[in-house]
């Protein structure tokens, strides 16, 4: 990788030396292979237990087996369950965004809307959208009388539909260019020697600047104290030479931890293997050091478009244009000052 000099806001960069760490160890990170995620939520439980994260997610959202809904201050790992009905025998996903179709009943919509108010975080799980609520209010769908033959035998495989789960354990991306770190006024957010981004809760003043700065919507505040919280990539465990709790607990090795360069090579081989096995939709997300955030310290192998998983398709660090903004602001201030001086001189003469 070719790293640019003097480039702290965009482009390829080794973040730990840029932050002032001398003789920094290799950058560490996560590679999450969603093709082998089974949705067991062992990572969520391990994260909560090790980091003493408050309990949350005891209510089903009414639209899925997902019971946490999103990354919040009380859910540093979130296992997403995406349900996709799709034509049998087809590998290409029929969805360009979130799955559509009717759900169970209006009662489910009411349940989904009611769980968000008690998440204990802010902004927390976003309020229910009208589209899924409307689908739920459609009521049950008549599927016809049971057939006398196995599915597809009487009508052919083309008319038969299958159902698949897409599961992904989402987490803070530990961006190369972390806008949350750039806007923090107290230094509560800092870059570790491992290239990760950590919140020091004893320094955080609850200003909330980091929340809109994150292009992934990861950071969240707890309502009881107002401070920001997110994944630390188990900084305390890294310092002791241990694997982060979530990766240690993952039974299928969907969550893999190690030096970031090695993980990227491993991920490329995995994508090539899946393509050879007839899964052409397999792709990597967040691995490219030339993308809008300089590459992520936690990247993913996905089986559909990023939007299906609730991820932005082309994230860009929100502080990238700060130098241009300040330059323009300075020029505007000089122009106003010059106009004021001209008006004063012209008025006095």
C-alpha positions in Angstrom: 0.0 0.0 0.0 1.3 3.5 -0.9 0.6 5.9 1.9 0.4 9.6 1.3 2.3 12.1 3.4 0.6 14.8 5.4 -2.9 13.4 4.7 -4.9 13.1 7.9 -8.4 13.6 6.4 -8.7 11.4 3.4 -7.0 8.7 1.3 -4.7 5.7 2.3 -3.0 6.2 5.6 -1.5 4.2 8.5 -3.5 5.7 11.3 -1.4 4.8 14.4 1.8 6.5 13.3 -0.2 9.4 12.0 -1.7 9.8 15.5 1.8 10.0 17.0 2.5 6.4 18.0 6.2 5.6 17.5 7.1 1.9 16.7 3.4 1.0 16.5 2.5 -2.7 16.2 0.7 -3.9 13.1 -2.8 -2.5 12.7 -5.4 -4.9 14.1 -8.9 -5.4 13.0 -11.9 -7.6 12.2 -12.9 -9.5 9.1 -16.5 -10.6 9.3 -17.5 -13.4 6.9 -21.3 -13.2 6.8 -21.5 -16.3 4.6 -20.9 -18.5 7.7 -22.7 -16.4 10.3 -25.5 -18.5 11.9 -27.1 -15.7 13.9 -26.3 -17.3 17.3 -25.6 -13.9 18.9 -22.7 -15.3 20.9 -20.7 -12.2 19.9 -23.4 -9.9 21.4 -23.4 -11.8 24.7 -19.6 -12.0 24.9 -19.3 -8.3 24.2 -21.8 -7.4 26.9 -20.3 -9.7 29.5 -16.7 -8.6 28.9 -17.4 -4.9 28.6 -20.1 -4.7 31.2 -22.6 -3.3 28.7 -26.1 -2.8 30.1 -28.7 -5.3 29.1 -30.9 -4.5 26.1 -32.8 -6.2 23.4 -35.2 -8.3 25.4 -38.2 -7.4 23.2 -38.6 -8.7 19.7 -39.0 -6.0 17.1 -42.0 -7.7 15.5 -40.4 -7.8 12.0 -37.6 -10.3 12.5 -35.8 -12.5 15.0 -33.5 -9.5 15.4 -34.1 -8.3 19.0 -31.6 -5.4 19.2 -32.4 -3.6 16.0 -29.2 -1.5 15.6 -25.9 -0.6 17.1 -26.6 1.5 20.2 -24.8 2.6 23.3 -26.1 -0.6 24.9 -25.5 -2.9 21.9 -21.9 -2.6 20.7 -22.4 -5.7 18.5 -25.6 -6.2 16.5 -26.5 -9.3 14.6 -28.8 -8.4 11.8 -31.4 -10.9 10.4 -32.4 -10.1 6.8 -35.1 -12.3 5.5 -35.2 -12.8 1.7 -37.8 -14.8 -0.2 -36.3 -15.4 -3.6 -36.7 -17.6 -6.7 -35.3 -21.1 -6.2 -32.1 -21.9 -8.1 -31.2 -18.2 -8.6 -28.0 -16.8 -7.0 -28.6 -13.2 -7.9 -30.5 -11.3 -5.3 -33.8 -9.9 -6.4 -33.5 -7.0 -3.9 -31.6 -3.7 -4.5 -32.5 -2.5 -1.0 -34.5 -3.8 2.0 -36.6 -6.8 1.5 -40.3 -6.1 0.8 -43.5 -8.0 1.3 -46.3 -8.4 3.8 -45.6 -9.5 7.4 -47.8 -11.0 10.1 -50.3 -8.5 11.5 -51.0 -5.0 12.8 -50.1 -6.3 16.2 -46.5 -6.8 15.1 -46.4 -3.2 13.8 -47.5 -2.0 17.2 -44.9 -4.1 18.9 -42.2 -2.8 16.6 -43.2 0.8 17.3 -43.4 0.3 21.0 -40.0 -1.2 21.6 -38.0 1.8 20.4 -39.1 4.1 23.2 -37.4 2.0 25.9 -34.0 1.4 24.3 -32.3 3.5 26.9 -30.1 5.2 24.4 -30.3 8.3 22.1 -30.8 8.2 19.2 -30.9 4.5 19.6 -33.0 2.3 17.4 -34.7 4.5 14.9 -38.5 4.7 15.0 -40.5 2.3 12.9 -40.8 3.3 9.2 -44.3 3.7 7.7 -43.6 1.3 4.9 -43.0 -1.8 7.0 -45.8 -0.8 9.4 -48.1 -0.5 6.4 -47.1 -4.0 5.2 -47.8 -5.4 8.6 -51.2 -3.8 8.7 -52.2 -5.5 5.5 -53.2 -8.6 7.5 -52.6 -12.2 6.7 -52.2 -13.3 3.1 -54.1 -16.3 1.7 -51.5 -18.7 0.3 -54.0 -21.2 -1.2 -54.9 -24.8 -0.4 -52.1 -27.3 0.4 -50.8 -29.1 -2.6 -50.8 -32.8 -3.1 -47.3 -32.9 -4.4 -43.9 -31.6 -3.2 -43.2 -27.9 -3.9 -42.2 -27.3 -7.5 -43.1 -30.8 -8.9 -46.5 -29.8 -10.3 -45.5 -26.3 -11.5 -41.8 -26.5 -12.1 -38.9 -25.1 -10.2 -39.2 -21.6 -11.8 -42.4 -20.9 -10.0 -41.2 -22.1 -6.6 -39.7 -19.7 -4.1 -37.2 -20.3 -1.5 -36.4 -18.3 1.7 -33.0 -17.4 2.8 -31.5 -15.6 5.8 -28.7 -13.1 5.5 -27.1 -12.6 8.9 -24.3 -10.2 9.8 -22.7 -9.2 13.1 -22.3 -5.4 12.7 -19.8 -3.4 14.7 -17.9 -0.1 14.8 -15.8 0.1 11.6 -12.7 1.8 13.3 -12.2 3.9 10.2 -8.9 4.9 8.9 -10.2 8.5 8.8 -12.5 8.6 11.8 -14.7 11.8 11.7 -15.9 11.1 15.3 -12.3 11.5 16.5 -11.8 14.6 14.4 -14.8 16.5 16.0 -14.3 15.4 19.6 -13.6 18.6 21.6 -12.3 16.9 24.8 -10.0 14.2 23.4 -12.3 11.5 24.8 -12.0 9.7 21.4 -8.4 8.7 20.6 -6.5 6.5 18.2 -4.8 3.5 19.9 -1.4 2.0 18.9 -3.3 -0.8 17.2 -5.1 1.7 14.8 -8.5 1.4 16.6 -10.7 4.2 17.9 -11.7 4.1 21.5 -14.0 6.3 23.7 -12.7 7.3 27.1 -15.9 7.5 29.0 -14.4 9.4 32.0 -13.4 12.3 29.6 -16.6 12.4 27.4 -18.7 15.4 28.2 -21.8 14.2 26.3 -21.6 17.0 23.6 -22.8 14.5 21.0 -20.7 15.9 18.1 -19.4 12.5 17.3 -22.9 11.0 16.6 -23.7 12.9 13.4 -20.1 12.8 12.3 -20.0 9.0 12.0 -20.9 8.0 8.4 -22.1 4.6 9.6 -24.4 5.8 12.4 -22.5 3.7 15.0 -22.0 6.0 18.0 -24.8 6.5 20.4 -25.5 8.1 23.8 -27.0 6.6 26.9 -29.9 8.5 28.2 -29.0 8.2 31.8 -25.6 9.9 31.6 -25.5 11.4 28.0 -22.0 10.0 27.3 -21.1 8.3 24.0 -20.4 4.6 23.8 -19.3 2.2 21.1 -17.0 -0.8 20.4 -13.5 -0.5 21.7 -12.3 -3.6 19.8 -11.6 -4.8 23.4 -8.6 -2.5 23.8 -7.9 -3.9 27.3 -7.7 -7.4 25.8 -5.4 -6.3 23.0 -3.0 -4.8 25.4 -2.8 -8.2 27.1 -2.3 -10.1 23.9 -5.8 -11.5 23.9 -8.4 -11.8 21.1 -11.5 -9.6 21.4 -14.3 -11.2 23.2 -16.7 -11.4 20.2 -14.2 -13.1 18.0 -13.2 -15.4 20.8 -16.8 -16.5 21.2 -17.8 -16.9 17.5 -18.4 -20.6 17.0 -18.1 -20.5 13.1 -15.2 -18.1 12.9 -17.4 -15.6 11.1 -15.7 -12.9 13.1 -11.9 -13.1 12.5 -9.4 -11.0 14.3 -5.8 -10.3 13.3 -3.4 -7.9 11.5 -5.5 -6.0 9.0 -3.2 -6.7 6.0 -3.4 -10.4 6.6 -7.2 -10.3 7.0 -7.5 -8.4 3.7 -5.5 -11.2 1.9 -7.6 -13.9 3.6 -10.8 -12.1 2.7 -9.8 -11.9 -1.0 -9.1 -15.6 -1.1 -12.5 -16.3 0.5 -14.3 -14.2 -2.1 -12.5 -16.0 -4.9 -13.5 -19.4 -3.3 -17.1 -18.4 -3.1 -17.1 -17.2 -6.7 -15.7 -20.6 -7.8 -18.5 -22.3 -5.8 -21.2 -20.4 -7.7 -21.8 -17.5 -5.4 -21.1 -14.5 -7.7 -22.8 -12.0 -5.4 -20.1 -12.4 -2.7 -18.2 -9.1 -2.3 -16.1 -7.3 0.2 -17.2 -4.1 2.0 -14.9 -1.6 3.8 -11.6 -3.3 2.7 -10.5 -0.7 0.2 -7.9 1.8 1.5 -8.9 4.2 -1.3 -12.5 4.5 -0.4 -14.2 7.5 1.3 -13.0 6.6 4.8 -9.6 5.3 3.8 -10.7 1.7 4.5 -12.2 0.2 7.6 -10.5 -1.6 10.5 -13.5 -3.8 10.6 -14.7 -4.9 7.1 -17.1 -7.5 5.8 -17.8 -10.1 3.2 -21.4 -9.6 2.1 -23.8 -11.7 0.0 -25.9 -8.8 -1.3 -25.8 -5.0 -1.7 -24.6 -3.0 1.3 -28.0 -1.3 1.6 -29.7 -4.7 2.2 -27.6 -4.9 5.4 -28.3 -1.3 6.4 -24.8 -0.1 5.4 -24.2 3.0 3.3 -23.1 2.1 -0.2 -20.3 4.7 -0.5 -19.4 6.1 3.0 -17.3 9.3 3.1 -15.6 10.7 6.1 -17.7 13.7 7.1 -14.7 15.9 7.9 -13.0 15.4 4.6 -13.7 18.9 3.3 -12.9 20.7 6.5 -9.8 22.5 5.1 -11.8 23.8 2.2 -14.7 24.9 4.5 -12.3 26.8 6.8 -10.6 28.4 3.8 -13.9 29.6 2.4 -15.0 30.8 5.8 -11.8 32.7 6.2 -12.2 34.3 2.8 -15.8 35.2 3.6 -14.7 36.8 6.9 -11.9 38.8 5.1 -14.5 40.0 2.5 -16.9 41.1 5.2 -14.1 42.9 7.0 -13.0 44.7 3.8 -16.6 45.7 3.1 -17.0 47.1 6.6 -13.7 49.1 6.3 -14.7 50.4 2.9 -18.1 51.4 4.3 -16.5 53.1 7.3 -14.0 55.0 5.1 -16.6 56.0 2.6 -19.0 57.2 5.3 -16.3 59.3 7.1 -15.2 61.0 3.9 
